[in-house]
Amino acid sequence: MTEVFTVGLLIPLFMLIVSLLVLYWVIRKAVTAGIKDYAQKHGDRMGSGGP
């Protein structure tokens, strides 16, 4: 009985972790693209050495 409960608990937990990783990846990609787009539109005022 405990094995069934563990599996039933692991599946939603695993799905949550996967969805969080995907969300994090998408946000990071969007933020990186946004920064590049902003830098191109507004010129490189931050300096080439800036982040």
C-alpha positions, 0 to 999 in steps of 0.5 A: 500500500505504501508503494502505491502511495509513494508512486502516486505522490512522485508522479505529480511532484515529478510533473511539477519539477519538470513544468518549473524547469520548463517555465524557468528555461522559457523565462530565462530565454525570454529575458535574454532575448529581451535584453539583447533586443533592448540593447540593440534598440537603445544602443550599447550604452551599458558598455561592452564590458557590462552584463 
